[in-house]
C-alpha cells in the first residue's frame, strides 16, 4: 500500500484522497450523469468500486431498496473472487469472517443398509493448488458491504442512491447524453415521484427480472425449470458428523442434499431435493412449507437427525438455465452502432445456485465492464472498446450454464442412476478449476493479442487471468506475491521479466527501458507524456537475480518513476526472485526475458519478447482514443 | 470467528452485541466508575479494548487531548505485538498498511576510503523463525485507531472521554469507591472546570510525565541523559540504496544513523547522532534545528546525499534510562494493603526509542492488567490477583532497560571503538528474541505454577507466551494456527493435548473430560455451574490423529459445549494434527498427553498431566474469589 507521498497521512490509508467528482459530490442524483448503474448487487457494486478510481467521471448507482441489503441469498465465493477482492483491498478481512471450504465429503446409501447414508469419500477442495486464495462461503450482504466501502474510499467517493427504482429508458444516439432514464424516486414510500435522468451510459445490474434488459429488448432464453429444491439457512442441533463440511448427500429415501456450512461456526445452508415439479403446473411443490423441507432433510439424513432451532431464511426454487444472446443494446453486431446500455449478472444469465457461481460470475461481469467505461469516458480509449464487453462475457456465461447443467443434473440424480458410483466426486475433482473461476479465457480482440509468443511465458496464458507467484522486492527485501501488488486502480500493467543480465548492464531489458521512456511510439508517451503515465500504467521489473544482487541504483529510471508533488522515487516496482521459488521456473519464463501485459481486470493481454516494441506499441495504439 | 449463534447477524460480525454497561452507556463521564484509565496511549487503549469484553464493569478512559492522536512518535511493532493484535482481531489489517522489516543492513566506513560508507552486512530480521508474525513499522496513531475500534466493538462499547485532564487523586481504602480523582473537564478550552470522579481503580497510562505516578508517590530513577539524537520522519530523494531497509550506519564523519523505513513506501525515520550534551547544561544541542539534523545526516551518508522534500515530524531527545521500583500504590509490599492505583508504560519506564520497544512493552503492561481488573471487579477472583501486576511487569521493564542500555550504547559508539568490527550485527542477531517480545517469562505466583511438569510439553515453557503451531480442525478439516483461535476475550484456556487413544476410547483424555464436566472440584463447576463456564473458559482438545481419523461424535461433550439460546453445539474446539506438521513433535508434547493452561493474556500458567486434576483444580481455586 503506497501513501504519504503527497504528505503525511494520519488516518486510514485505504481512504484515498477525494478528487474530481468526489470532492463535492452532490447528495442528490443530478440530472445528467456519465454512468448510471441500476442495482447494487455484486455486479453493480464492483463496478461502482472500480469507477470510484476514475474521479473524472460522474458515476451514480441507484437501488430500489431504502438501504443496505440485510440478508442475501448468494454465499459462495470462489478463489478468483477472493483474488479480485485482494485487488480491492479486503480479501483478508472477508476471509477472516467467512467459512473456508478445504474439502468436500460425499455421502451415499450404505450398501449394507441402504436406508442409511454413509460417508464414501472426502475430496480436497483444491487438490492441485490452483490458487493461493481460499474458497469461501459468506453472505452476499457482507461482500456488498466491503465493495461499498471500496467505492466510498475511492477518489470519486461513490455511494448508492437508495430508494430509486428504474422505470424504463429510451436511447437517442445523437444526443450528448443518449440514454433517457425514467426513474421512480422514493420508491416504496408514499412520496414516490417520477423523474428523468440523462446518462451517457447505463448498466443494468438489476437481477433476473431486469427492467433494463426488457428496455433494450433482450430476452432470457433456455430450458424451463422442472426440478424443485428447498433451500434453507438454519441453526440446528444434529448428530450428522459432517455438518461443518461441504457435503453432497445422496439417499435412497428420495433425493439428495447439498450441504454448505456458513460463516460463524453454526449456520449452514441445505439445498434439499423436492423432486420433479408436476407438469400440470400446480403450485404444490413451489409452496412447500419449511416444516416439510426439514422433514425431507431428516429423511435423507437417516440415521442422523436434524433438529432445526432457528431459520434465518428459506425458499423453494426450480432450476432453470437461461441466457441472453447479447449483453448490450446492439441488436445487430454487424452494424457500426456502439453500445450505450449494458446488462450484467443475473440480468443476463440464470442457473442453479448450487455450484456457487452466480455472484462470482456477476462480479467478473462488472469488473470487465468497469474499467472499459472508465477508459472511454476519460477520453483515453475509443468507444469500440465497449463492444468487447458483450463479446467476452457472453461466452463466459454460456460456459457457466453448460457446466451448471451438468452439475445440477448430477446432483438431482438418484444413486442408482449413476453408472459409476464415484462419478459425482470424480466430476467434482476433474472440473474444480472451472468453479474456482480460473477457466475464463478471452479470445483475441482489440485488447487481447494472439498467443503467438506464448512460449516466452507458458505460465501466463494469454486471455487468462495473471496468476501470481512469489518474488522478492529489491528495495526492502520483502518476499511478496507479485500479483498481489496490483490494486484495482484501473491501470494497465507491464510485467517486465528481465533477461539474465545484471541491472545496469547493456541488455535487452536496458534497451526496452530506454524505448519505454523515450520513444514517441512508447505507450507511456502516447498516453500521457511527461511522466504522468503513472496514472495509466504500472510497470514492474523482475530480475533473474536474488534481491540482494540487484543494484537498485543501476535499475533504469522507467522502473523507478517519480510520483507526487515532492517528486519522490517509487522504488517498490523492482523485484528479484524469491529465496525459495524462482518465478522464471514457476511460470515458465524464457531466460531471455519477456513482457507480460495485463489488463486492469487482471487478464493477460499479451506475452512478448523484450525487443518486440513494435507489437507492444501497436497493442496500445489500438487502445488509444 | 463465531457468530450467528444468537440468531442471524447481518452486519460486521466484529461488532459484538452490546451488553451490560454497553447497552445504554452514558455520554457523560459518570460520578462513579469501576475503572478509570488516564490516557489513551497504547497501554491505556489496549486496556480499554480488553475491558470492553467485561460489560459488567463500568470502565471509562479519559484523554486530555480533544480527539484522536494525529501523529504519534512510536512506530516499532514487534512480532509479539502483532500476535496480540491478532487476538484483538486486527493483525491482518495493520500488517497490510505497515512497513515490514525482513532484514537489517549494516553500513560502516569503507576501509579503502574511510570518509565513505559501505554496506558490510545484511542480517535477516528473524533468522530463527521465532514467530509466524511479522516485525512491523507503523505510526502509533494507527495502532490506537485499531485498538479504539476493538474497544468500541466490544460488548461494553468503550469510547474515550476526550478533553478531560487528570489533576490529582486521593485514596480512602475504607470507601466503596476508594479513589477520589480530581479532573479538569474541557481541558484546553475556555470552559475548563474542575470535577471529581470516584473510582474503584485508577490506571495511569499518562506517559513519561505521569500525574498519576506523582500522585502515588512513585519516582522514575536511573541515569541521566547525556547523548543527544535528532529524530525526523521525512520524505526525501536520495541515492542511498538502502533507504527502504532498516539500517545501522556508522561513519567516520562523526556519528551514526539508525534508519527506519516507514509505512506507505516513501516516508522514513532517521535517528541522527548529535553527540554528547555538554555538561554545562547549555541547550544548544537540544535546540538543533531540522536543517542541521539533515546536514548531519548528509555528512554521515557520504558519498550518498539526502534531499529532504517534506518533514512530517522531527525532534531532538536525549537517551535516559529510568524506571520506577513499583507499578502500583502499595508502598510496602510486605503490608497486606492491596493496590487501588496502577501505572503503566512510559509512566513506569523510559528509555531510548531506537530498539522499537516502548509502545510494545506498554501494550503488554495494559494487556497484563486489563483482564486482572476484569476478574476482580466481576467478583470472579480475589483482589490479591492485582498484586501480580506490579510483580510481573516491573521485572520486564528492568530487563528492557538493561537491553536498551546495551543497544543504545552500541549505536552511539564510534566505529573505531568496537573491538570486533562485527560486534553490532552479532549482538543484533544474538538477541533478536528479546526485541521481538518473546523473552518475557513470568515467575511462579498465584497464577503461574512451578514448571515441575515442563517435560510434558517442552515447547510451551511455563511463564512464557503460548507459541502457536498448526493443527487441523476436525469438524471442517481447516488447517489452522491453534494459537490464533484464541481471542482476547478475557477467558482462560485449557489446551488438552490428548493421549494416543482414539476419541471415545477409554483413556486419560476421556477421564479428564468427565472430571472437567462432572467433578465438583472442576474449575468449570467451581466457576459457573450449569454450562455457563463457557463465559470464563475456552477448552480445546487436540488429538494425535489426523482430523479425518477423529470421530466428532465420539468426542466428549465438554469439548463440544452448547452455546447460546438455541443450545447449539460448538464443534470448533476439536482438532487433529495438521497434514504437514505434528504439533506433538513441533512442541515437544508427551505422547501420554498434557494439559497446557493459558492465561487470558496468552501466558502459559501451567503444564500438567491429563490425570493431574488435583493440581489443575488447585490452580483455579486460587483464582476463585
Contacts between the chains, C-beta under 8 A, distances in Angstrom:
chain1	res1	chain2	res2	distance
A	1	B	96	6.3
A	1	B	97	5.2
A	1	B	263	7.6
A	1	B	264	6.8
A	1	B	265	7.7
A	2	B	264	5.9
A	2	B	265	4.1
A	2	B	266	7.2
A	3	B	263	7.5
A	3	B	264	4.1
A	3	B	265	7.5
A	4	B	235	6.7
A	4	B	262	7.4
A	4	B	263	7.3
A	4	B	264	3.8
A	4	B	265	7.5
A	4	B	266	5.2
A	4	B	267	4.4
A	4	B	312	7.6
A	5	B	235	7.0
A	5	B	264	7.2
A	5	B	265	7.2
A	5	B	266	4.7
A	7	B	235	7.6
A	7	B	310	6.0
A	7	B	312	7.6
A	8	B	71	6.8
A	8	B	233	7.6
A	8	B	267	7.2
A	8	B	310	7.7
A	8	B	312	4.0
A	8	B	313	7.8
A	9	B	264	6.9
A	10	B	70	4.7
A	10	B	71	5.9
A	10	B	139	7.6
A	10	B	141	5.7
A	11	B	145	7.3
A	12	B	97	8.0
A	12	B	142	7.8
A	12	B	145	7.1
A	13	B	97	5.2
A	13	B	263	7.4
A	13	B	264	6.4
A	14	B	97	7.4
A	70	B	10	4.7
A	71	B	8	6.8
A	71	B	10	5.9
A	89	B	96	7.8
A	92	B	92	4.0
A	92	B	93	7.0
A	92	B	96	6.5
A	93	B	92	7.0
A	93	B	93	6.7
A	96	B	1	6.3
A	96	B	89	7.8
A	96	B	92	6.5
A	97	B	1	5.2
A	97	B	12	8.0
A	97	B	13	5.3
A	97	B	14	7.4
A	99	B	476	7.5
A	100	B	476	7.5
A	100	B	478	5.6
A	102	B	476	7.0
A	102	B	477	5.0
A	102	B	478	5.4
A	102	B	479	6.9
A	103	B	477	4.6
A	122	B	477	7.6
A	122	B	548	6.3
A	139	B	10	7.6
A	141	B	10	5.8
A	142	B	12	7.9
A	145	B	11	7.4
A	145	B	12	7.2
A	233	B	8	7.6
A	235	B	4	6.7
A	235	B	5	7.0
A	235	B	7	7.6
A	235	B	566	5.3
A	235	B	568	5.8
A	236	B	568	7.7
A	237	B	566	7.8
A	237	B	567	6.7
A	237	B	568	6.5
A	237	B	569	6.2
A	239	B	553	6.0
A	241	B	551	7.0
A	241	B	552	4.9
A	241	B	553	5.3
A	243	B	475	7.4
A	243	B	571	7.4
A	244	B	475	3.8
A	244	B	476	4.3
A	244	B	571	5.6
A	244	B	572	7.7
A	245	B	475	7.2
A	245	B	476	5.5
A	245	B	477	6.5
A	261	B	476	6.4
A	262	B	4	7.4
A	263	B	1	7.6
A	263	B	3	7.6
A	263	B	4	7.4
A	263	B	13	7.5
A	264	B	1	6.8
A	264	B	2	5.9
A	264	B	3	4.1
A	264	B	4	3.8
A	264	B	5	7.2
A	264	B	9	6.9
A	264	B	13	6.5
A	265	B	1	7.7
A	265	B	2	4.1
A	265	B	3	7.5
A	265	B	4	7.5
A	265	B	5	7.2
A	265	B	570	6.7
A	265	B	571	7.6
A	265	B	572	5.1
A	266	B	2	7.2
A	266	B	4	5.2
A	266	B	5	4.7
A	266	B	564	7.9
A	266	B	568	4.9
A	266	B	570	7.8
A	267	B	4	4.4
A	267	B	8	7.2
A	309	B	566	3.8
A	309	B	567	7.4
A	309	B	568	6.9
A	310	B	7	6.0
A	310	B	8	7.7
A	310	B	566	5.5
A	312	B	4	7.5
A	312	B	7	7.6
A	312	B	8	4.0
A	313	B	8	7.8
A	475	B	243	7.4
A	475	B	244	3.8
A	475	B	245	7.2
A	476	B	99	7.4
A	476	B	100	7.5
A	476	B	102	7.1
A	476	B	244	4.3
A	476	B	245	5.5
A	476	B	261	6.4
A	477	B	102	5.0
A	477	B	103	4.5
A	477	B	122	7.6
A	477	B	245	6.4
A	478	B	100	5.6
A	478	B	102	5.4
A	479	B	102	7.0
A	548	B	122	6.3
A	551	B	241	7.0
A	552	B	241	4.9
A	553	B	239	6.0
A	553	B	241	5.3
A	564	B	266	7.9
A	566	B	235	5.3
A	566	B	237	7.8
A	566	B	309	3.8
A	566	B	310	5.5
A	567	B	237	6.7
A	567	B	309	7.3
A	568	B	235	5.8
A	568	B	236	7.7
A	568	B	237	6.5
A	568	B	266	4.9
A	568	B	309	6.8
A	569	B	237	6.2
A	570	B	265	6.8
A	570	B	266	7.8
A	571	B	243	7.4
A	571	B	244	5.6
A	571	B	265	7.6
A	572	B	244	7.6
A	572	B	265	5.1
